Amino acid sequence: MKSAENTITEVKSRSNFNLAPLPARMIFSFIFIIYCLIVILPILLMVSVSLTNQAEIIEMGYQFIPRAFTLEAYRFLLRDPLIIGRAYLITIGLVVTGVIINVTISAMFAFAISRPDFAFKRFFIVLVLITMIFHGGLPAFYYVYVMVLGLRNNLLAMLLPGLSNGFFILVMHTFFKQSVPNEIIESARIDGSSEISAFFRIVLPISKPILATVAIFTALFYWNDFFHCMIFISDSRLFNLQFAMQRALMNLEAMRRQVFASPAASMMFATVRDVPGEAIRMAMVVVGIGPIIFVYPFFQRYFVSGLTLGSVKE
């Protein structure tokens, strides 16, 4: 069987895009440009609104170029840098720890049930399917975590729910079954390699595409998760980034309701009326997606190689 590098090179060399007629290439280029604009323009609009004065938003609506430039939304979010900084560190720690453990556990489980000589593979596949189909519901979920495990106000309450995923295990199982020939494992056994050694030294290096795919989706789960923080965490020192910013916005909306409901509160919170609510919502999105959006370029080449290898048959 040809090596992965040679296979990718041959497929790239046989690409028909450069051989297509000029009108066809122009049409494809135009389609890709339109698609890129559809993806990029909402992000640019979001950044622009986050830098716009509240009065300008009310009067003119959303605009790509802010006329009344202001950083008030970011000043409101970062009025206490310690809170946001701590939330960032907690979220990054959950992402890194969760990705490492999730990918390791899922890969080991999926590799075991993908081997034809594993006697109980059907039983464990059924167990994985059961976890995907049946769920105990939120009351049972909360009871187990709080009353049985005692994870109230504990970072493990946000870490454990994402440590395994039945769908990822089945995807990895299919990849290992199709892309890791059993002859390679048998050869490693003949050379005296143990199962663990063969897994880490042979299987994982040739499985980077699927590992990268599971890693990026797991990272997105932990980065965007605020639900588990909302139901398990009441200590503000343990808030993750998403819930900390959501809590700040909820506090702002609560103060605004008091301002409009009571004249006394209006005098007490007079400055709240001038806080740009719409801009703060957009600033929250900018602050929330800033770091995670830079992860994609590092995993893109693994996605491309996975698609290329998957299209070539032995």
N, C-alpha and C positions, 0 to 999 in steps of 0.2 A: 504494500500500500504506500502511496506517495506521501511524503512528508507534508505537514500543514503549510509550511512556507511555500513549497513548490506548487501546491494546489492553488493557493491564493494567487500566486504570481501568474499561473496559467489562465485562471479565470479572469483576472484583470486584463491580461494581454488579449483575451478573446472578446473583450467588451465591445458591443456593437454600437455604443453611443457615438464614439468618434467616427465610425463608418457611416452613420446615418446622414441623410441629405441635410443640407443647410436649413431648409424650412422646418424640418422635423426638430432639429436641434434648437432652433429659435422658439418653437412652440413649447418644447419642454422647459427651456430656460425661462420663458415668460410664466409658465405655470409655477415653477419653483420660486420665482420672484414674488408672485402673488401670494403664495403660501407663506413665504418668509415674512411678508408684510402683515399678513393676518396674525401671525404669531408675535411679531415684534411691536406693532403699533399699540395694542392694548397695554403692553408694559410701559412704553413711552408715555402714553396718556396717563397711566397710573402715577408715574413719577412726576409728571407735570402737575397733576391735581394735588399731589402731596406738597408741592411747593407754591401753591396758590392761596391767596387770601380768601377767607370765608365769604366775605361780602362779594368778591369777584365771582366766586362759584355760584352764589345765589343769583346774581344778576345776569351773568353771561353763560353759566353752565360749564361743562367740562371743555377745556381747550388744550391743544397740544403745546402751545407756547403761553406760559403764564404772563399776564400783564402786571399783576400785583404780586411780585415775588416775595415770599416769606418763608422762614424756617420755623414758624411757630408750632407746627404740627410735630416736628422732630424735637423741639425744645420741650413740648409737653410730654412726649414719650420718654425722653431722656432727662427729665427733671430730677430724677434720682438715678444716676448711672449705676449705682451699686445694685439696684434691683434688676435692671436689664442685664448687666454684666453677669450677675449670679445666675439669672435665668438662662443666659446663653451658655454658660459653662455646664449647667445641669443638662440642657438639651444636647449639647455636643457630647457630653459623657454618655448619655443614654444612647445616642446614635452610634458612637464608636463601639461601645460594649455590646449593644444589641445586635449590630451587624456582624461582629466577629462570632458571637455565640450562635446566632441564628444560622449563619452560613455554615458554620462547622457542624452543628447538630443536624441540619437539614441534609447536608451533603453526605454525612456518614450514614444516616438513616436511609436516604435514597439509594446510595451505592449498595447497601446491604440487600435491599429488596429488589435491586435490578440484576443481581447475579443469578444465573440459572441454577446454580448448585445450592442455593439457600432454600432449605426445606420449608420454612414457614413464611415465605414471602407473600403468599396469597392472604394469609391471616393478617399480617401487618398492613397490607394494602387496604384490606377491608376496615381495619381500625382507623386508618387515615381518612378513608371516605366517610366513616361514621362521624368523625370530628368536623367534617365539612358540612354534613347534612343536618345533624342534630346539635342543639345548643340548649343549655339549661335555663337561659334567660337571665336578665339583669339581676333579679332578686337572688337567685342562687349564686351567680357570679360575685355579687357584692358580699353575700354571706360567707363564701369560702375565703375570699381575700381578707375580709375584716375580722370575722369571728373565728375562723379556723386558723388562718395563717397569721393573723394579727399584723397586717400590713397597712394599717391606717397611718397616714403621714410617714410613709416609708417610700424611698425611691424605687424599691423593688416592685411596688404596686404598678409603677409605670413601665418597668423593664420586663416583667414576666409575660404580659399578654402578647408581646411580639417576638418571643424567643423561638417560636415554631409556627409554621403555617402549612396546613395540609396541601394547599394548592401548590406551593413552592416545592414541597417534597415530591409530589407527583410529576411536576415539570422536570425536576432534577432526575427523577427515576427514568423518565423517557429519554432524557439526554444521555445518561450513563448507559442505558440499554442499547442505544443506537450508535453511540460514538466511542464507547470504550469496549473493544473486543475482548472476549473472555480469554483469547490466546495470549494477550499481553499479561494478564494477571497470572495465567498458568506459567508463562516464561519466568516471571518474577519469583514465583514459588519454587520453580526448579533451581533458580539461582540462589535460593536460600533466603529470600526476602519474606518477611512476615506480612500479614494482612495490613497491619497499621502502616508499616513502611511502604508497602506497595501503594496504599491509598494516598499517602502524603507525598511520595516521591514520584509517582507515575500518574495516578488518576487526576489529582488536583491540578498539576501543571498543564494538562491538556484539556482541562475543563474551565478555563478562565472565562469564556463567554457566558456560560450559565451561572457561574459564581458571581460575575459582575452584574448580571441581570437581577439575581436575587438580592444582591447587596444594595443596589440602588433603590429597589422597591421597599426593602426593609428600612433603609435610611429615610426615605420619604414618610414611611409610617411613623417612625419615632419623631421625625422633625415636625410633622403636622399634627401630632396627637395632642389634643387638649381634653378629650373626654375622660380619660383615666385620671388625669390630674384633677379634673373638676369633681369627680365622685370620690376620690380617695385622699386627696391632699387638701387640708385646710390651713396648714402652716405656710405663710407667704414666703418663708425662706426656702421652701422646696418647690415653688412654682416653676414650671418649665416656661420657655419663651412664649409659646402661643397663648397659654392661659394667662401669663402675666400681662401681656398686651391686651388680651380680651377683658381682663379684670379692670385695667386702667380705663378702657373705653366704657365699660359698664358703670364705673364710678362717675365718669364725666356725664353720662346720660342721666344718672340719678340726680346729680347736682343740678343739671339743667331743668329737670322736672320740678325740683324744689324752687328754682328761681322763678319759673313761670306760675307756680301755684301759690306762692306766698310773697307778699311785699317785703316782709322782714328778711326772708331768705334772699330776695333779690338784692337787698342792700348788702348782705353778708357775702354773697357770691357774685358780685357785680362783674368781676373779670371773667367768669365762666361763660357769659353770654358771647364774649368775643373769641372764645376758643374755636378754631376751625374744625368742626366735627367731621365733615366729609374729608378734609385733608388728613385728619388723624387716621381715619380708616385706611386711606391709601398709603399713608406712611407706615402703618402697621404691616401692610402687605409687603412694602419695600424692605422693611427691616426683617420681616420673616423669611422672604425668599432670597435675600441677598447672598448668604453663604452657600445655601444648598444648590443654587442655580449653577455655581461654578463646578459642581461635582460631575455634571453630565459630560463635559469634554474629556475628562479622564477615563470615562467608561465607554465612550462612543466607539473607539476602535475595537473593543471587544464585541460590541453589538454587531459591527460590520463584519468582523471575522467569523462570528457565529452564524450569520446569515450566509456567508460565502461557503463555509465548510458544510453547512446543512444542505446546500444546493448541489453538492458534488457527491456522487455515489461511487462506491468502491468498484 
